[in-house]
């Protein structure tokens, strides 16, 4: 009984953190874009406004990261129960809101940049591994046009259900299925491109190579595999970036590790670079022709 009440108390605290954080961030953004709140630059009033905006924004981000950290710890705590499947995010309805906040409303721009790097062309067949709620897969579907095809897989049934709903509402033909990155349910050379954004770090260390080998298997010779992960970033903003704070210091090596694992898995021409501003970066590799 006491365990039940502790869980209920944690849930209330988590909801309060998220709501308070959202309110504080919204207030900071309102102040920042409200001309009437900004007297002549250089006056004491202007300085006070700047300080309040900064304080509200930092407080809001701090509370949000604390609340999201609680959610994240619960997700990671499920890794042992999931075994080799890795940490699985199941809060699908909240996921899109969280991503929008962590990206400061720039999610569409980041997704577009990822598709630009992948070099999607009309008519191509695309696989999104760890597709989440399907946002990237839907954007990819628009890129490849009526002659192409897009398939998304995720280990969480909740995410797949949400992705299917979004595809139906958007009127886009995208297939979504429940599957792990380590056991993709597709024949060899089924796709031209495989995408995997912010999913590789969810897997246990020993399973990441298997996942990359699976992506290499299902992509045709000459095709591409794009991994988007957390990198080191540059400057003080990278250190304070909520994505980096949420995932912790160790995650900042994930992009370098992904590139090294891709080379070990047999990918060629592996290129690494930043994905716009912030701490996200990409590793893009090509699949060599298989012999024998």
C-alpha positions in Angstrom: 0.0 0.0 0.0 2.8 2.4 0.9 4.5 1.6 -2.4 1.3 2.6 -4.2 1.1 5.9 -2.4 4.8 6.6 -3.1 4.2 6.0 -6.9 1.1 8.2 -6.9 3.0 11.0 -5.1 5.9 10.7 -7.7 3.3 10.9 -10.5 1.8 14.1 -9.1 5.3 15.6 -8.6 6.3 14.8 -12.1 3.1 16.3 -13.6 3.6 19.4 -11.4 7.2 19.8 -12.7 6.3 19.5 -16.3 3.3 21.9 -16.0 5.4 24.5 -14.0 8.3 24.2 -16.4 6.0 24.8 -19.4 4.5 27.8 -17.7 7.8 29.4 -16.8 9.2 28.8 -20.3 6.0 30.3 -21.9 6.3 33.3 -19.6 9.9 33.9 -20.5 9.1 33.7 -24.2 6.2 36.1 -23.8 8.4 38.6 -22.0 11.1 38.3 -24.7 8.6 39.0 -27.5 6.5 41.6 -25.8 7.8 45.1 -26.9 5.9 46.9 -24.1 8.0 45.0 -21.6 11.2 46.5 -23.0 11.9 50.1 -22.1 14.8 52.0 -23.6 17.9 49.7 -23.7 20.4 50.6 -21.1 17.9 51.8 -18.4 17.6 50.0 -15.1 14.1 48.8 -16.1 15.5 47.1 -19.2 18.2 45.4 -17.2 15.6 44.2 -14.7 13.5 42.8 -17.6 16.5 41.0 -19.1 17.3 39.5 -15.7 13.7 38.3 -15.2 13.5 36.9 -18.7 16.8 35.0 -18.2 15.8 33.8 -14.7 12.4 32.6 -15.8 13.9 30.8 -18.9 16.6 29.1 -16.8 14.2 28.2 -14.1 11.7 26.8 -16.6 14.4 24.8 -18.4 15.7 23.5 -15.0 12.3 22.3 -13.9 11.5 20.8 -17.3 14.8 18.9 -17.3 14.1 17.7 -13.8 10.7 16.5 -14.8 11.9 14.9 -18.0 14.8 13.4 -16.1 12.2 11.5 -14.0 10.5 10.3 -17.1 13.8 9.3 -18.6 15.0 7.4 -15.5 11.8 5.4 -15.6 12.4 4.6 -19.2 16.0 3.5 -18.6 14.9 1.5 -15.5 12.8 -0.6 -17.9 15.9 -1.7 -19.8 16.7 -4.7 -17.6 13.1 -5.9 -18.0 13.3 -5.4 -21.8 16.6 -7.2 -22.0 18.4 -6.8 -25.3 15.6 -4.6 -26.7 17.0 -1.7 -24.7 15.2 1.2 -23.1 11.8 1.8 -24.6 9.9 5.0 -24.4 6.2 4.3 -24.1 4.7 7.7 -23.3 3.7 8.3 -26.9 1.2 11.2 -26.4 3.6 13.2 -24.3 6.6 12.5 -26.6 5.7 15.0 -29.3 5.2 17.7 -26.7 8.6 16.9 -25.1 10.4 17.0 -28.4 8.9 20.3 -29.3 10.0 21.8 -26.0 13.5 20.3 -26.1 14.0 21.5 -29.7 12.5 25.0 -28.9 10.0 24.5 -31.8 12.8 23.7 -34.3 11.9 20.0 -34.7 10.7 20.3 -38.3 13.9 22.1 -39.3 16.0 19.5 -37.6 14.1 16.7 -39.3 14.4 18.4 -42.7 18.2 18.8 -42.2 18.5 15.1 -41.5 16.6 14.2 -44.7 18.8 16.7 -46.6 22.0 14.9 -45.3 20.5 11.5 -46.2 19.9 12.8 -49.7 16.4 11.4 -50.2 15.2 11.3 -53.8 11.8 10.7 -55.3 11.0 7.1 -55.8 13.4 5.8 -53.1 12.4 3.1 -50.4 13.1 4.4 -46.9 13.2 2.6 -43.5 13.0 4.6 -40.3 14.4 2.5 -37.4 13.2 3.6 -34.0 10.6 5.8 -35.7 8.9 6.9 -32.5 5.6 8.7 -33.3 6.5 8.8 -37.0 7.3 12.4 -37.6 10.5 11.8 -39.6 8.9 8.9 -41.5 6.0 11.2 -42.6 8.4 13.9 -43.7 10.4 11.2 -45.6 7.2 10.1 -47.3 6.6 13.6 -48.7 10.2 13.6 -50.0 10.1 10.3 -51.9 6.7 11.0 -53.5 4.1 8.6 -54.9 6.8 6.5 -56.5 8.6 5.8 -53.2 7.8 3.9 -50.1 8.5 4.5 -46.4 8.4 2.0 -43.5 8.8 2.7 -39.8 9.6 0.3 -37.0 9.7 0.9 -33.2 10.0 -1.4 -30.2 7.1 0.3 -28.4 3.6 -0.6 -29.6 2.4 2.7 -28.1 4.7 4.7 -30.5 3.6 2.6 -33.5 -0.1 3.2 -32.7 0.5 6.9 -32.4 2.5 7.0 -35.7 -0.3 5.1 -37.5 -2.8 7.6 -36.3 -0.7 10.6 -37.4 -0.2 9.0 -40.9 -3.9 8.4 -41.3 -4.7 12.0 -40.3 -2.1 13.3 -42.7 -3.4 11.1 -45.5 0.1 9.6 -46.1 0.7 5.9 -46.9 3.4 4.9 -44.5 3.6 1.4 -43.0 4.5 1.2 -39.2 5.3 -2.0 -37.3 6.5 -3.1 -33.9 10.1 -4.4 -34.3 13.5 -4.0 -32.7 16.5 -2.6 -34.4 18.4 -5.8 -33.8 15.9 -8.0 -35.7 14.4 -6.1 -38.6 11.6 -8.0 -40.3 12.7 -7.3 -43.9 14.5 -9.2 -46.6 18.1 -8.3 -47.6 18.5 -5.2 -49.8 14.8 -4.1 -49.3 15.6 -0.3 -48.9 17.6 2.4 -50.5 18.0 4.4 -47.3 17.8 3.6 -43.5 17.4 6.3 -41.0 18.0 6.0 -37.2 17.6 9.2 -35.2 18.3 9.3 -31.5 17.5 5.6 -31.1 20.9 4.0 -31.1 21.8 5.2 -27.6 18.7 3.5 -26.2 20.2 0.1 -27.0 22.6 -1.8 -24.7 26.3 -1.5 -25.8 26.4 -5.1 -27.0 23.3 -4.6 -29.2 24.3 -1.5 -31.1 26.6 -3.4 -33.5 23.9 -5.9 -34.2 21.5 -3.1 -35.0 23.9 -1.5 -37.4 24.6 -4.9 -39.1 20.8 -5.3 -39.5 20.5 -1.9 -41.1 23.3 -2.7 -43.4 21.7 -6.0 -44.3 18.3 -4.5 -45.3 19.8 -1.6 -47.4 20.8 -2.4 -50.9 24.5 -2.2 -52.0 25.3 1.5 -52.7 22.4 2.6 -50.4 22.9 4.9 -47.3 22.4 4.6 -43.6 22.0 7.8 -41.6 22.5 7.8 -37.8 21.6 11.0 -35.9 22.9 11.1 -32.3 24.1 13.4 -29.6 27.6 14.8 -30.1 29.9 17.1 -28.1 28.6 20.4 -29.5 30.4 23.7 -29.1 30.3 26.5 -26.6 28.4 27.1 -23.4 25.1 26.5 -25.1 26.1 22.9 -25.8 26.8 22.3 -22.1 23.4 23.8 -21.2 21.4 22.2 -24.0 18.4 20.4 -22.4 18.9 17.4 -24.7 22.5 17.0 -23.4 21.5 17.6 -19.8 18.7 15.0 -20.0 20.9 12.3 -21.4 24.0 13.0 -19.3 27.7 13.3 -20.1 28.3 9.8 -21.4 25.7 10.3 -24.2 27.9 13.0 -25.8 30.3 10.3 -27.0 27.5 8.5 -28.9 28.0 10.2 -32.3 31.7 9.3 -32.3 30.9 5.8 -31.2 28.3 5.4 -33.9 30.7 6.5 -36.6 33.4 4.0 -35.3 30.8 1.2 -35.1 29.6 1.9 -38.7 33.2 1.6 -40.0 33.6 -1.7 -38.0 30.3 -3.0 -39.4 31.6 -2.6 -43.0 30.1 0.8 -44.1 32.3 2.8 -46.4 32.7 6.6 -46.8 31.4 7.3 -43.3 31.0 11.0 -42.9 30.4 12.8 -39.6 29.1 16.4 -39.1 26.8 18.7 -37.1 23.1 18.8 -37.7 22.5 22.5 -37.4 23.0 24.1 -34.0 23.0 22.4 -30.7 24.4 19.0 -29.8 23.0 16.8 -32.5 25.2 15.4 -35.3 25.1 12.8 -38.0 27.1 9.8 -39.2 26.3 8.8 -42.8 27.7 5.7 -44.4 27.2 3.7 -47.6 26.6 0.0 -47.9 29.3 -1.9 -49.9 28.4 -4.6 -52.4 28.3 -7.9 -50.7 30.5 -10.7 -52.2 30.1 -14.4 -52.1 
